[in-house]
Amino acid sequence: MGTSVLSLRIDGELLDRLRHHAGIRGMNVQDYVIRALVRNDFDERFKAAVEETQRFYGAGSDEQELPEPTSAAPPTGAGLPVGTPAPSSRRLQQRAGRHAAPAAQVSPSAGIR
């Protein structure tokens, strides 16, 4: 999987807000924007998967609709659906054994200069 370069022309006020939000999180603007895009992409793919599952199982009108995913990630347990409690660090350590995530993951700023 390769990387590409994307150039953006954005309003000065928006760039200032992005710098502010990135600074609060101790990030640079580039990493902050990439993380926001990745999170938004995940939300769209999650929503599509939920819709596909509902079509597959024939979710009826009398069944309760699932809430729409939001782009706002919870402050703890990032990557979990909103309202899901974050797993404890001990539980995460237990999971890290034979079920660990792949070691080769792309960082948000990989290949972007």
C-alpha positions in Angstrom: 0.0 0.0 0.0 1.6 3.3 -1.1 1.1 6.8 0.0 0.1 9.9 -1.9 0.4 13.6 -1.3 -2.7 15.8 -0.9 -2.5 19.6 -0.9 -5.3 21.7 0.5 -6.1 25.3 0.3 -8.1 26.3 3.4 -9.3 29.5 5.0 -6.9 31.2 7.5 -9.5 31.1 10.3 -10.0 27.3 9.8 -6.3 26.7 9.8 -6.0 28.7 13.1 -8.8 26.6 14.6 -7.1 23.4 13.4 -3.8 24.6 15.0 -5.6 25.3 18.2 -7.4 21.9 18.4 -4.2 20.1 17.4 -2.2 22.0 20.0 -4.6 21.0 22.8 -4.0 17.4 21.9 -0.2 17.9 21.6 -0.3 17.1 17.8 0.7 19.0 14.7 -2.0 20.1 12.3 -1.1 17.4 9.7 -1.5 14.5 12.2 -4.7 16.1 13.6 -6.3 16.4 10.2 -5.3 12.8 9.2 -6.7 11.4 12.4 -10.0 13.3 11.8 -10.2 11.9 8.3 -9.4 8.4 9.4 -12.1 8.6 12.2 -14.6 10.0 9.7 -13.8 7.2 7.2 -14.3 4.6 10.0 -17.7 6.1 10.9 -18.8 5.8 7.3 -17.6 2.2 7.0 -19.2 1.3 10.3 -22.5 2.8 9.2 -22.4 0.9 5.9 -21.6 -2.3 7.8 -24.6 -1.7 10.1 -26.9 -1.1 7.2 -25.6 -4.2 5.4 -26.2 -6.3 8.5 -29.7 -4.9 8.9 -30.5 -5.7 5.3 -29.0 -9.2 5.7 -31.0 -10.0 8.8 -34.1 -8.1 7.6 -34.4 -5.6 10.4 -38.1 -4.8 10.6 -39.8 -1.5 11.4 -40.9 -2.8 14.8 -37.2 -3.3 15.8 -35.3 -0.5 17.5 -33.0 1.4 15.2 -29.3 1.5 16.0 -28.0 5.0 16.8 -25.9 6.7 14.1 -22.2 6.7 14.8 -20.8 10.1 15.6 -17.5 11.6 14.5 -16.7 12.7 18.1 -14.5 10.1 19.7 -14.9 9.7 23.5 -11.9 11.1 25.5 -11.0 7.7 26.8 -11.3 4.4 24.9 -10.8 6.1 21.5 -12.1 3.9 18.7 -14.9 2.5 20.8 -18.5 3.3 19.9 -19.9 6.3 21.9 -21.2 5.1 25.2 -19.0 2.1 25.4 -16.9 2.1 28.6 -13.2 2.0 27.9 -11.5 -1.3 28.9 -9.2 -1.2 31.9 -5.5 -1.3 31.3 -5.3 -4.8 32.9 -7.9 -6.0 30.4 -6.0 -4.5 27.5 -2.8 -6.2 28.8 -4.7 -9.6 28.8 -5.8 -9.0 25.3 -2.3 -8.2 24.1 -1.2 -11.8 24.3 -2.1 -14.1 21.4 -4.8 -11.7 20.1 -2.6 -8.7 19.7 -3.3 -6.3 16.8 -1.0 -6.4 13.8 2.3 -4.8 14.5 2.5 -3.2 11.1 0.1 -0.3 11.3 0.5 3.0 9.3 0.9 6.1 11.4 -1.2 9.1 10.4 1.7 11.0 9.0 3.4 8.1 7.2 4.8 9.2 3.9 3.3 12.8 4.1 5.8 15.6 3.8 
